[in-house]
């Protein structure tokens, strides 16, 4: 692949992570979450690599359209559902599954006169307080949807865990405690567990699981790596050294001159910046790999470039490869340095970064 910066995504790693998730939830079907451009990994190529998943989940209608146009025939679930009659008609035409989380969506379905082939997921809010019917609204919503979709296998229930990554699991227990009375006596398939729930909350496993971050080989838990759960990092974000320069002791580097050379130093300038999705909040000292050696960031991330202090490394030349994160440098570590979460780094990879599935 040409280009100074590129993202390499390993098909074998994605598939291995899917197998690991199945091993963690052997009685569950897997709904692979590929929203937000598959967490920066490439929507279409990722879905095709994960063809053995039982279903796919996306956030928006446009993502579902793209999957169908690429030939994906597995069930595709719209996690945010639809918001008007036009979207509903398009979803029905493409036979997309709909999450129903508010009264407006039930009213749209009741007024719809298209083909009655939609599979529905009734979302109940057990404590996330974003989307979903509150527990006291659940039975009424269920009864209205049952009249619209009498096939029991095509009306399901899901909820979203707000604290599955918390070690003690107490909030997950609270959420499950709110859910169980609602579904008592119903013949219904459930989906509860996200990545953290699959890996650490076995009580949340149900007929369906919805892995996102874990599919990409990344840990959803602060302070832990995906490799600790048998996962393989799927993406390597790499770029190129475009200049090497000497600076004298005391000289300042980059916007604002926030890094000052403590001695005569050698810098490698790498073609990567916040225009590519590298976060500006990465501080001086954050690591980047040159060859197999770590080089600390020197100064601020700019739009197209970063400077690395390579004074203590073997000679670095223009054209050398730099790994921003990947198999040699976990994205979890970069996220911790930037005081954020791996999700943000992965999803921030910009459209000008070409993605190659290998």
C-alpha positions as CSV (number, residue, x, y, z in Angstrom):
1,X,0.0,0.0,0.0
2,X,1.3,3.5,-0.9
3,X,0.9,6.5,1.3
4,X,2.9,7.9,4.3
5,X,0.4,6.7,6.9
6,X,-1.8,3.6,6.8
7,X,-3.8,1.2,9.0
8,X,-3.2,-2.5,8.5
9,X,-6.1,-4.7,9.8
10,X,-5.4,-8.4,10.2
11,X,-8.3,-10.6,9.1
12,X,-6.9,-13.5,11.1
13,X,-6.9,-11.5,14.3
14,X,-10.5,-10.4,13.8
15,X,-11.5,-14.1,13.2
16,X,-9.5,-15.3,16.2
17,X,-11.2,-12.7,18.4
18,X,-14.6,-13.9,17.3
19,X,-13.6,-17.5,18.2
20,X,-12.4,-16.3,21.7
21,X,-15.7,-14.5,22.2
22,X,-17.6,-17.7,21.2
23,X,-15.6,-19.6,23.7
24,X,-16.5,-17.1,26.5
25,X,-20.2,-17.4,25.6
26,X,-20.6,-20.8,24.0
27,X,-24.4,-20.9,24.4
28,X,-24.9,-17.4,22.8
29,X,-25.2,-16.2,19.3
30,X,-22.9,-13.3,18.4
31,X,-24.0,-9.9,17.1
32,X,-20.8,-8.3,16.0
33,X,-20.9,-4.5,16.6
34,X,-19.4,-2.8,13.5
35,X,-20.8,0.7,14.0
36,X,-18.5,3.8,13.6
37,X,-16.7,2.3,10.7
38,X,-16.1,-0.9,12.7
39,X,-14.4,1.2,15.4
40,X,-12.1,2.7,12.8
41,X,-11.2,-0.7,11.2
42,X,-13.3,-0.3,8.1
43,X,-17.0,-1.2,8.0
44,X,-17.2,-3.3,4.9
45,X,-13.9,-5.1,5.1
46,X,-14.4,-6.0,8.7
47,X,-17.9,-7.3,8.2
48,X,-16.8,-9.5,5.3
49,X,-13.9,-10.8,7.5
50,X,-16.4,-11.6,10.2
51,X,-18.8,-13.4,7.9
52,X,-19.2,-16.2,10.5
53,X,-20.9,-13.8,13.0
54,X,-24.6,-14.5,13.5
55,X,-25.6,-10.9,13.0
56,X,-24.1,-7.4,12.8
57,X,-25.1,-4.3,14.7
58,X,-24.7,-0.7,13.5
59,X,-25.9,2.6,14.9
60,X,-27.3,4.3,11.8
61,X,-29.4,3.5,8.8
62,X,-26.6,4.5,6.4
63,X,-24.3,1.9,7.9
64,X,-27.0,-0.8,7.4
65,X,-27.4,0.3,3.7
66,X,-23.7,0.1,3.1
67,X,-23.6,-3.5,4.5
68,X,-26.5,-4.6,2.3
69,X,-25.1,-3.0,-0.8
70,X,-21.8,-4.8,-0.1
71,X,-23.7,-8.1,-0.2
72,X,-23.9,-8.8,3.6
73,X,-27.0,-11.0,4.0
74,X,-26.7,-11.8,7.7
75,X,-29.2,-10.0,10.0
76,X,-28.2,-6.3,10.5
77,X,-29.6,-4.6,13.6
78,X,-30.1,-0.8,13.7
79,X,-29.2,0.0,17.4
80,X,-30.8,3.5,17.2
81,X,-33.7,2.3,15.2
82,X,-35.5,4.7,12.7
83,X,-36.9,8.1,13.3
84,X,-39.4,8.7,10.4
85,X,-41.5,6.9,7.8
86,X,-38.9,7.2,5.1
87,X,-36.2,5.5,7.2
88,X,-38.7,2.8,8.2
89,X,-39.6,2.1,4.5
90,X,-35.9,1.8,3.6
91,X,-35.1,-0.4,6.6
92,X,-38.0,-2.7,5.6
93,X,-36.9,-2.8,2.0
94,X,-33.4,-3.9,3.1
95,X,-34.9,-6.3,5.8
96,X,-32.9,-4.7,8.6
97,X,-33.7,-5.5,12.2
98,X,-34.9,-2.6,14.3
99,X,-34.3,-1.7,17.9
100,X,-37.4,0.0,19.3
101,X,-36.6,2.3,22.2
102,X,-39.3,5.0,22.2
103,X,-43.1,5.6,21.7
104,X,-42.5,7.4,18.4
105,X,-41.0,4.2,16.8
106,X,-44.0,2.1,17.9
107,X,-46.3,4.6,16.3
108,X,-44.3,4.5,13.1
109,X,-44.6,0.8,13.0
110,X,-48.3,0.8,13.7
111,X,-48.9,3.2,10.8
112,X,-46.6,1.3,8.4
113,X,-48.2,-0.6,5.6
114,X,-45.2,-2.2,4.0
115,X,-44.1,-5.8,4.1
116,X,-44.5,-7.3,7.7
117,X,-41.0,-8.9,7.7
118,X,-39.3,-6.7,10.2
119,X,-37.6,-8.3,13.2
120,X,-37.8,-6.1,16.3
121,X,-35.7,-5.7,19.4
122,X,-37.5,-4.0,22.3
123,X,-35.0,-2.0,24.3
124,X,-35.5,-1.6,28.0
125,X,-33.6,1.0,30.0
126,X,-32.4,-0.8,33.2
127,X,-30.0,1.9,34.2
128,X,-28.0,3.4,31.4
129,X,-30.6,6.3,31.0
130,X,-29.9,7.0,27.3
131,X,-32.3,5.0,25.2
132,X,-35.0,2.5,26.0
133,X,-38.4,2.1,27.7
134,X,-38.4,2.5,31.4
135,X,-39.4,-0.7,33.3
136,X,-42.9,0.6,34.1
137,X,-43.4,1.2,30.3
138,X,-42.1,-2.2,29.2
139,X,-45.2,-4.4,29.3
140,X,-47.3,-1.8,27.4
141,X,-44.6,-1.5,24.7
142,X,-44.2,-5.3,24.6
143,X,-47.9,-5.9,24.0
144,X,-48.1,-3.3,21.2
145,X,-45.1,-4.8,19.4
146,X,-46.5,-8.3,19.9
147,X,-49.5,-7.3,17.9
148,X,-47.3,-6.0,15.2
149,X,-44.9,-9.0,15.2
150,X,-46.6,-12.1,16.5
151,X,-43.6,-14.4,15.6
152,X,-41.9,-14.9,18.9
153,X,-38.5,-15.5,17.3
154,X,-38.7,-12.1,15.6
155,X,-39.5,-10.0,18.7
156,X,-36.6,-9.9,21.1
157,X,-35.5,-7.8,24.1
158,X,-32.2,-6.1,24.8
159,X,-30.7,-3.8,27.4
160,X,-27.3,-2.1,27.7
161,X,-24.9,-2.5,30.6
162,X,-23.6,0.7,32.0
163,X,-20.9,-0.7,34.3
164,X,-19.9,-4.1,33.1
165,X,-16.2,-2.9,33.2
166,X,-16.5,-2.3,37.0
167,X,-14.7,-4.9,39.0
168,X,-17.3,-5.6,41.6
169,X,-20.2,-6.1,39.2
170,X,-22.7,-4.5,41.6
171,X,-24.3,-2.2,39.1
172,X,-24.6,-5.0,36.5
173,X,-26.4,-7.0,39.2
174,X,-28.8,-4.0,39.8
175,X,-29.6,-3.8,36.1
176,X,-30.2,-7.6,35.8
177,X,-32.4,-7.3,38.9
178,X,-34.5,-4.7,37.1
179,X,-34.7,-6.8,34.0
180,X,-35.7,-10.2,35.3
181,X,-39.2,-9.3,36.6
182,X,-40.1,-7.7,33.3
183,X,-39.4,-10.8,31.2
184,X,-40.8,-13.3,33.7
185,X,-43.2,-15.6,31.8
186,X,-42.2,-14.3,28.4
187,X,-40.8,-16.6,25.7
188,X,-38.2,-14.2,24.5
189,X,-34.6,-14.1,23.4
190,X,-32.4,-11.6,25.3
191,X,-29.3,-9.6,24.5
192,X,-27.5,-8.1,27.4
193,X,-23.7,-8.4,27.4
194,X,-21.3,-6.1,25.7
195,X,-17.6,-6.8,25.5
196,X,-17.0,-6.2,29.2
197,X,-20.0,-8.3,30.1
198,X,-18.9,-11.2,27.9
199,X,-15.4,-11.2,29.4
200,X,-16.2,-10.5,33.1
201,X,-19.9,-10.8,33.8
202,X,-21.0,-14.4,33.0
203,X,-24.4,-13.8,34.7
204,X,-25.1,-11.3,31.9
205,X,-24.7,-13.9,29.1
206,X,-28.0,-14.6,27.3
207,X,-29.2,-15.9,23.9
208,X,-27.3,-13.1,22.2
209,X,-24.1,-11.2,23.0
210,X,-23.0,-7.9,21.4
211,X,-19.2,-7.7,21.3
212,X,-17.6,-4.5,20.1
213,X,-14.2,-3.5,21.3
214,X,-13.2,-7.1,22.1
215,X,-13.7,-8.1,18.4
216,X,-10.8,-5.7,17.6
217,X,-8.5,-7.3,20.2
218,X,-8.7,-4.4,22.7
219,X,-9.5,-4.6,26.4
220,X,-12.6,-2.7,27.7
221,X,-11.1,-2.6,31.2
222,X,-8.9,0.2,32.4
223,X,-5.3,-1.0,33.1
224,X,-5.6,-4.2,31.3
225,X,-4.6,-5.3,27.8
226,X,-6.6,-7.4,25.3
227,X,-3.9,-9.9,25.2
228,X,-4.7,-10.8,28.9
229,X,-8.0,-12.1,27.7
230,X,-6.6,-14.1,24.7
231,X,-7.4,-11.3,22.2
232,X,-5.2,-10.2,19.3
233,X,-4.9,-6.5,18.3
234,X,-6.4,-6.3,14.8
235,X,-5.1,-2.9,13.8
236,X,-1.6,-1.5,13.4
237,X,-1.5,2.2,12.7
238,X,1.8,3.0,11.1
239,X,3.5,6.0,9.4
240,X,6.7,7.2,8.0
241,X,9.7,9.3,9.1
242,X,9.8,12.2,6.7
243,X,12.7,14.2,8.2
244,X,15.5,13.8,10.8
245,X,17.0,16.9,12.3
246,X,19.4,18.0,15.1
247,X,18.4,20.5,17.8
248,X,20.7,22.2,20.3
249,X,20.3,22.0,24.0
250,X,17.7,24.4,25.1
251,X,15.9,24.7,21.8
252,X,12.1,24.4,21.9
253,X,10.1,22.2,19.5
254,X,6.7,22.4,18.0
255,X,3.7,24.7,18.6
256,X,4.0,26.6,21.9
257,X,7.5,25.2,22.3
258,X,6.3,23.0,25.1
259,X,9.2,20.6,24.7
260,X,12.7,21.9,25.3
261,X,15.8,19.8,24.3
262,X,17.6,18.9,27.5
263,X,20.8,18.3,25.5
264,X,21.9,18.2,21.9
265,X,19.1,16.0,20.5
266,X,18.1,14.2,17.3
267,X,14.5,14.4,16.3
268,X,12.5,12.2,13.8
269,X,9.5,13.9,12.2
270,X,6.7,11.5,11.4
271,X,3.8,12.0,9.1
272,X,1.0,11.6,11.6
273,X,-1.2,14.2,13.4
274,X,-4.6,15.0,14.6
275,X,-5.6,15.3,10.9
276,X,-5.2,11.5,10.9
277,X,-6.9,11.0,14.2
278,X,-3.9,11.1,16.5
279,X,-5.2,12.9,19.6
280,X,-3.7,16.3,20.4
281,X,-4.0,15.3,24.1
282,X,-1.1,12.9,23.8
283,X,1.6,14.4,26.0
284,X,5.3,14.7,25.5
285,X,6.9,11.3,26.4
286,X,4.1,9.2,24.9
287,X,5.7,6.3,23.1
288,X,5.9,5.6,19.4
289,X,7.9,2.6,17.9
290,X,10.7,3.2,15.5
291,X,11.8,-0.3,14.4
292,X,11.5,-2.2,17.7
293,X,12.5,0.7,19.9
294,X,10.4,3.2,21.7
295,X,10.9,6.9,21.0
296,X,9.1,9.5,23.1
297,X,6.9,12.2,21.6
298,X,8.6,15.6,21.8
299,X,6.1,18.5,21.9
300,X,2.6,18.8,20.8
301,X,0.8,16.7,18.2
302,X,0.1,19.0,15.2
303,X,-2.3,18.5,12.3
304,X,0.0,16.4,10.1
305,X,3.2,15.7,12.0
306,X,4.7,14.7,15.3
307,X,8.3,14.9,16.5
308,X,10.0,12.1,18.3
309,X,13.2,12.2,20.4
310,X,15.4,9.5,18.8
311,X,18.7,10.7,20.4
312,X,19.2,7.3,22.2
313,X,18.1,5.1,19.3
314,X,20.2,3.6,16.5
315,X,20.4,5.8,13.4
316,X,17.0,6.7,12.0
317,X,16.5,7.6,8.4
318,X,13.9,9.2,6.2
319,X,11.5,6.5,5.1
320,X,11.7,4.4,8.3
321,X,8.5,3.0,9.6
322,X,6.9,4.3,12.8
323,X,4.3,2.3,14.7
324,X,1.7,4.5,16.4
325,X,-0.1,1.6,17.9
326,X,-0.6,-2.1,17.1
327,X,0.9,-5.5,17.8
328,X,4.1,-3.9,19.2
329,X,2.5,-1.0,21.1
330,X,-0.9,-1.6,22.6
331,X,-3.5,1.0,21.8
332,X,-4.6,0.7,25.4
333,X,-1.2,2.2,26.5
334,X,-1.6,5.2,24.1
335,X,-5.1,5.8,25.3
336,X,-3.9,5.8,29.0
337,X,-1.2,8.3,28.0
338,X,-3.9,10.6,26.4
339,X,-6.2,10.1,29.4
340,X,-8.9,8.7,27.3
341,X,-10.2,5.3,26.3
342,X,-9.1,3.1,23.4
343,X,-12.5,3.5,21.7
344,X,-11.8,7.2,21.1
345,X,-8.4,6.6,19.5
346,X,-9.7,3.8,17.2
347,X,-12.8,5.7,16.1
348,X,-10.8,8.9,15.5
349,X,-8.7,7.3,12.7
350,X,-9.6,9.7,9.9
351,X,-10.8,9.1,6.3
352,X,-7.5,10.1,4.9
353,X,-5.8,7.1,6.5
354,X,-6.1,4.2,4.0
355,X,-7.1,0.9,5.6
356,X,-5.7,-2.4,4.3
357,X,-7.1,-5.8,5.3
358,X,-4.3,-8.3,5.3
